Amino acid sequence: MNNQINFRLKSPRAITLTELLVASVLIGIVMLGVITFSFTVKNIQVSTQRSSSLSAKIASAMSYLRQDAYSAVGYFDPGWSEPNNPPGISAGVYKGFTAPTNSSICFRHDTDGDPSLFTTDQWRCYFAQSGGPSIDGNLLCGPEGFLLWRCPLDAVVAPTADQGRCLNGDSGALESAEPLLCITAQDEYAGSSRENVFFHISFDADGKLQYIELTLKAKYDTRLKSNPLTNPEYVMKSRVNPPQSSR
């Protein structure tokens, strides 16, 4: 018995126009999803990088401020007075407000280990410069921002307005100061004159120092509106009670 098996190959069938259109649409949908996913991942990476950079700058600046404020030394003298400061503020803290949109705060540091001798002490000041320096005609921190400077230590009996602004009483610029970061004014501190941009000094009814409240509010770019993804904004607060500043 002869068994024969015949194999018949079907003729190749061409892809129809409808099938081609459907395949193109499916490929387009897949590619759109891939592009959207890549764009989202990139935005998250940029947002994370900017948030990390901003938080590190704020934490570093606050660390400097807290350390200098905590180290403030002084005494309460009800007969002592200074413009823009309550009587008795010789307790190691000086508010060097000099202009409607500038503010500064200074802390007295003991340098010789003798807490009763103030003539050899040094002052560390922080100065919030409105807008910051101008670069190519544009303010570094924008018209609503402030550049926070950390002034060098100076051996003066009491800081002057110029020394509080890191100028040391002359017309020089801020070459010797350390720029920390751009900040924005605090509504609860600023008031109509935006006097206290980043700090508040609390005194009791007799004018004795109670505490120093520090607040740093900053955006990744102070020239632009805040945005959770593209322009994050952080606020860091700290309250300091200098133990070596007598009440």
C-alpha positions as semicolon CSV with decimal commas, in nm:
position;residue;x (nm);y (nm);z (nm)
1;M;0,000;0,000;0,000
2;N;0,135;0,331;-0,101
3;N;0,067;0,629;0,125
4;Q;0,140;0,963;-0,024
5;I;0,152;1,283;0,175
6;N;0,120;1,601;-0,017
7;F;0,239;1,930;0,137
8;R;0,081;2,235;-0,006
9;L;0,234;2,570;0,078
10;K;-0,005;2,856;0,089
11;S;0,080;3,152;-0,119
12;P;0,213;3,444;0,088
13;R;-0,055;3,702;0,166
14;A;0,027;4,069;0,157
15;I;-0,045;4,295;0,457
16;T;-0,356;4,494;0,404
17;L;-0,371;4,868;0,450
18;T;-0,600;4,827;0,751
19;E;-0,353;4,597;0,926
20;L;-0,070;4,838;0,854
21;L;-0,267;5,129;1,002
22;V;-0,357;4,930;1,312
23;A;0,008;4,827;1,363
24;S;0,122;5,187;1,322
25;V;-0,130;5,306;1,580
26;L;-0,020;5,039;1,829
27;I;0,347;5,123;1,779
28;G;0,265;5,493;1,826
29;I;0,081;5,422;2,152
30;V;0,374;5,217;2,285
31;M;0,628;5,483;2,187
32;L;0,416;5,759;2,342
33;G;0,409;5,565;2,668
34;V;0,787;5,518;2,658
35;I;0,846;5,889;2,589
36;T;0,603;5,995;2,864
37;F;0,766;5,761;3,113
38;S;1,114;5,887;3,023
39;F;1,000;6,248;3,053
40;T;0,844;6,179;3,395
41;V;1,155;6,004;3,522
42;K;1,371;6,293;3,401
43;N;1,146;6,548;3,576
44;I;1,161;6,346;3,899
45;Q;1,539;6,330;3,877
46;V;1,566;6,707;3,821
47;S;1,320;6,777;4,106
48;T;1,507;6,546;4,343
49;Q;1,841;6,702;4,252
50;R;1,711;7,056;4,305
51;S;1,538;6,966;4,631
52;S;1,853;6,799;4,764
53;S;2,069;7,094;4,664
54;L;1,832;7,346;4,825
55;S;1,788;7,149;5,147
56;A;2,166;7,110;5,181
57;K;2,221;7,485;5,139
58;I;1,951;7,573;5,394
59;A;2,081;7,317;5,645
60;S;2,437;7,446;5,607
61;A;2,334;7,811;5,651
62;M;2,116;7,728;5,952
63;S;2,401;7,532;6,108
64;Y;2,625;7,841;6,086
65;L;2,352;8,064;6,230
66;R;2,268;7,831;6,516
67;Q;2,631;7,784;6,613
68;D;2,706;8,157;6,617
69;A;2,382;8,241;6,798
70;Y;2,437;7,969;7,059
71;S;2,792;8,096;7,122
72;A;2,678;8,455;7,188
73;V;2,809;8,593;7,519
74;G;2,710;8,907;7,705
75;Y;2,531;9,061;7,999
76;F;2,215;9,257;8,066
77;D;2,270;9,629;8,111
78;P;1,942;9,825;8,142
79;G;2,131;10,149;8,092
80;W;2,279;10,045;7,758
81;S;2,101;10,152;7,442
82;E;2,160;10,145;7,069
83;P;1,948;10,266;6,775
84;N;1,704;9,999;6,648
85;N;1,770;9,787;6,959
86;P;1,591;9,766;7,297
87;P;1,780;9,874;7,612
88;G;2,009;9,607;7,747
89;I;2,067;9,424;7,421
90;S;2,435;9,413;7,506
91;A;2,357;9,053;7,601
92;G;2,561;8,934;7,306
93;V;2,314;9,010;7,027
94;Y;2,294;9,316;6,804
95;K;2,029;9,394;6,545
96;G;2,198;9,600;6,277
97;F;1,903;9,713;6,068
98;T;2,024;9,978;5,827
99;A;1,776;10,019;5,541
100;P;1,412;9,939;5,459
101;T;1,502;9,624;5,267
102;N;1,821;9,515;5,446
103;S;1,865;9,350;5,783
104;S;2,150;9,204;5,982
105;I;2,210;9,036;6,315
106;C;2,540;9,011;6,504
107;F;2,658;8,779;6,782
108;R;2,934;8,851;7,034
109;H;3,197;8,575;7,066
110;D;3,436;8,527;7,359
111;T;3,790;8,486;7,227
112;D;4,009;8,490;7,538
113;G;3,817;8,259;7,772
114;D;3,732;8,544;8,010
115;P;3,353;8,593;8,002
116;S;3,380;8,912;8,209
117;L;3,611;9,087;7,959
118;F;3,425;9,212;7,654
119;T;3,682;9,447;7,504
120;T;3,867;9,161;7,334
121;D;3,556;8,984;7,204
122;Q;3,471;8,952;6,836
123;W;3,142;8,990;6,654
124;R;3,000;8,762;6,385
125;C;2,735;8,927;6,171
126;Y;2,488;8,800;5,911
127;F;2,363;9,039;5,648
128;A;2,061;8,996;5,418
129;Q;2,135;9,202;5,109
130;S;1,826;9,293;4,909
131;G;1,843;9,132;4,567
132;G;2,207;9,039;4,606
133;P;2,476;9,163;4,369
134;S;2,390;9,260;4,013
135;I;2,519;9,027;3,741
136;D;2,486;9,149;3,381
137;G;2,220;9,393;3,494
138;N;2,015;9,131;3,681
139;L;1,995;9,084;4,057
140;L;2,131;8,744;4,161
141;C;1,838;8,674;4,395
142;G;1,575;8,871;4,205
143;P;1,384;9,180;4,324
144;E;1,198;8,984;4,595
145;G;1,497;8,787;4,725
146;F;1,786;8,852;4,963
147;L;2,139;8,715;4,955
148;L;2,241;8,603;5,303
149;W;2,606;8,685;5,380
150;R;2,818;8,555;5,668
151;C;3,052;8,837;5,765
152;P;3,405;8,771;5,893
153;L;3,477;8,797;6,266
154;D;3,571;9,149;6,376
155;A;3,727;9,264;6,703
156;V;3,509;9,565;6,786
157;V;3,352;9,674;7,114
158;A;3,012;9,709;6,949
159;P;2,927;9,647;6,584
160;T;2,843;9,947;6,372
161;A;2,578;9,956;6,102
162;D;2,847;9,918;5,836
163;Q;3,012;9,630;6,019
164;G;2,674;9,461;6,042
165;R;2,658;9,488;5,666
166;C;3,001;9,322;5,627
167;L;3,149;9,656;5,514
168;N;3,359;9,725;5,823
169;G;3,289;10,097;5,814
170;D;3,441;10,165;5,472
171;S;3,314;10,175;5,117
172;G;3,456;9,836;5,026
173;A;3,246;9,555;4,883
174;L;3,176;9,211;5,029
175;E;3,497;9,040;4,917
176;S;3,581;8,900;5,261
177;A;3,228;8,777;5,340
178;E;3,086;8,435;5,262
179;P;2,765;8,418;5,055
180;L;2,536;8,146;5,191
181;L;2,215;8,137;4,982
182;C;1,928;8,342;4,844
183;I;1,633;8,369;5,082
184;T;1,292;8,536;5,083
185;A;1,148;8,758;5,356
186;Q;0,935;8,610;5,632
187;D;0,586;8,759;5,645
188;E;0,560;8,720;6,022
189;Y;0,892;8,903;6,071
190;A;0,907;9,152;5,788
191;G;0,615;9,383;5,855
192;S;0,557;9,682;5,632
193;S;0,927;9,770;5,619
194;R;1,053;9,410;5,575
195;E;1,291;9,486;5,859
196;N;1,365;9,142;6,001
197;V;1,407;8,921;5,701
198;F;1,527;8,601;5,867
199;F;1,526;8,645;6,245
200;H;1,328;8,758;6,546
201;I;1,476;8,853;6,885
202;S;1,242;8,806;7,179
203;F;1,278;9,012;7,499
204;D;1,077;9,017;7,816
205;A;0,910;9,327;7,963
206;D;1,240;9,439;8,118
207;G;1,429;9,409;7,791
208;K;1,613;9,089;7,885
209;L;1,695;8,847;7,607
210;Q;1,462;8,547;7,595
211;Y;1,546;8,369;7,270
212;I;1,645;8,417;6,908
213;E;1,419;8,267;6,644
214;L;1,584;8,199;6,308
215;T;1,388;8,123;5,992
216;L;1,531;8,055;5,649
217;K;1,284;8,043;5,363
218;A;1,430;7,975;5,021
219;K;1,344;7,855;4,673
220;Y;1,572;7,685;4,424
221;D;1,540;8,002;4,214
222;T;1,411;8,303;4,410
223;R;1,349;8,487;4,084
224;L;1,068;8,246;3,987
225;K;0,744;8,129;4,145
226;S;0,768;7,815;4,354
227;N;0,672;7,483;4,198
228;P;0,693;7,142;4,369
229;L;0,872;6,989;4,069
230;T;1,063;7,262;3,891
231;N;1,125;7,517;4,168
232;P;1,091;7,363;4,517
233;E;1,065;7,583;4,826
234;Y;1,178;7,497;5,180
235;V;1,137;7,666;5,517
236;M;1,363;7,583;5,814
237;K;1,308;7,725;6,162
238;S;1,518;7,713;6,478
239;R;1,492;7,875;6,820
240;V;1,817;7,940;7,012
241;N;1,868;8,033;7,377
242;P;2,236;8,137;7,419
243;P;2,344;7,989;7,756
244;Q;2,634;8,236;7,797
245;S;2,421;8,543;7,746
246;S;2,297;8,645;8,091
247;R;1,929;8,711;8,143
